[in-house]
């Protein structure tokens, strides 16, 4: 059974860094669209960053631009979200989301509106 396996997260102070990982299980699966959403307590889930793994195209939400970096490994079945200069406002549950074969056309729209698989979520807490 296919699933996304997340790791990373935890508690960190303002200005600190955290790295999230999202891999496929079984590892033989490659996903073309991967990324993270986050949900802050009491608010709707919002997208954070996404990557089209075939071409390396990336997208970032405005609040995280310049601080977060999304990347993939050479196999195309694991994505990483490097989160630097963390702020209290980044405190949230982070969810990996992916589509196995999204196609390049409108990939971001597809990933945003119709993720095929979700990870279980990992908590990131930033304290001052």
TAZI-V249437 format. One record per residue. SS is DSSP state (2 for helix, 1 for strand, 0 for the rest). PHI is phi as a letter, one per 40 degrees, with the letter a starting at -180 (NA if undefined). BURIAL is # if it has 9 or more other C-alpha atoms within 8 Angstrom, else .. Layout:
SS_PHI_BURIAL, SS_PHI_BURIAL
This chain:
0_NA_., 0_c_., 1_a_#, 1_c_#, 1_b_#, 1_b_#, 1_a_., 1_h_#, 0_g_#, 1_h_#, 1_b_., 1_a_#, 1_c_#, 0_d_#, 0_g_., 0_c_#, 0_b_#, 1_a_#, 1_b_#, 1_b_#, 1_b_#, 1_a_#, 1_b_#, 1_c_#, 1_b_#, 0_c_., 0_c_., 0_c_., 0_c_#, 0_b_#, 0_b_#, 0_c_#, 1_b_#, 1_a_#, 1_i_#, 1_b_#, 1_b_#, 1_b_#, 1_b_#, 0_c_#, 0_d_., 0_g_., 0_b_., 0_c_., 0_c_., 1_b_., 1_c_#, 1_b_#, 1_a_#, 1_a_#, 1_a_#, 1_c_#, 0_c_#, 0_c_., 0_b_., 0_g_#, 1_c_., 1_b_#, 1_a_., 1_b_#, 0_c_#, 2_d_., 2_c_., 2_b_#, 0_d_., 0_g_., 0_b_#, 1_b_#, 1_b_#, 1_b_#, 1_a_#, 1_b_#, 0_c_., 0_c_., 0_c_., 0_g_#, 0_b_#, 1_b_#, 1_b_#, 1_b_#, 1_b_#, 1_c_#, 1_b_#, 0_b_#, 0_f_#, 0_c_#, 0_b_#, 2_d_#, 2_c_., 2_c_#, 0_c_#, 1_a_#, 1_c_#, 1_b_#, 1_b_#, 1_c_#, 1_b_#, 1_a_#, 1_b_#, 0_c_#, 0_b_., 0_c_#, 0_g_., 0_c_., 0_c_., 0_f_., 2_c_#, 2_c_#, 2_c_., 2_c_#, 2_c_#, 2_c_., 2_c_., 0_a_., 0_d_#, 0_c_#, 1_b_#, 1_b_#, 0_c_#, 0_c_#, 0_g_#, 1_b_#, 1_c_#, 1_b_#, 1_b_#, 1_b_#, 1_b_#, 0_c_.
